[in-house]
Amino acid sequence: MKNKSNSPILICRRLQKIYQDGSKLVPVLEEVNLTVELGTTLAIVGRSGSGKTTLINLLGGLELPTTGEVELNGFNLLRLNDQQRGTVRNQALGFIFQFHHLLPEFSALENICMPLLIRGMAPSAAQQLGYHYLEQVSLQHRATHRPGKLSGGERQRVAIARALVTQPQCILADEPTGNLDPDSAEQIYQLLMGLVKAQGSSLIVVTHDYQLANRMDRIVQLEKGLLTQIEQLN
């Protein structure tokens, strides 16, 4: 079910994450509260080791918090079992990772189609829609190439197409330009923002790139387990 524009697509309340290292407890997140409206963009910044990737994994239901709750498109992820969380993720979320996580044994087109096939779409329909998104990232000439035959920028464009092919309401991106040279990073940014705006999706980006962060609608900084909203990064 599609959410209404300008209504929250993702809410987390009193989110806490504590890891256990032997007999020692290591707190990473403490009392994190965040609301993201549909169609808005958000940057999460912070020093290495501050817990940014942990936070985005919790927002996407890839990890579970120690305490607190995450609500995605009206569903409380903690009240769902693994299969139900997977279904909600497939319907509402798209993921883009720093290292793209493409399946090496499948072609670019097959990688893009994977979320549609998991959803249960017929292979012929999935291939047609997947090819459309391959065109959107200008890689239709690379449809049959496996990831090992693609450049870093091309692999990330395939990852963007895979994240958007299900037309999700929210995209979670963890350092999407972190491994790219400045020119490639700018191309990826322009491509991602254009496609997200066209679909009306929300975008949450974890990034060390202050220039990228300053282009988002909002910026929050994660420090000592707490989130603080800031106006602009210098």
Helices and strands as residue ranges (DSSP letters): E 8-21, E 24-37, E 41-45, H 52-59, E 67-72, E 75-76, G 77-79, H 82-92, E 93-96, H 108-119, H 123-136, G 140-142, G 147-149, H 152-164, E 170-174, H 182-199, E 202-206, H 210-213, E 218-223, E 226-230
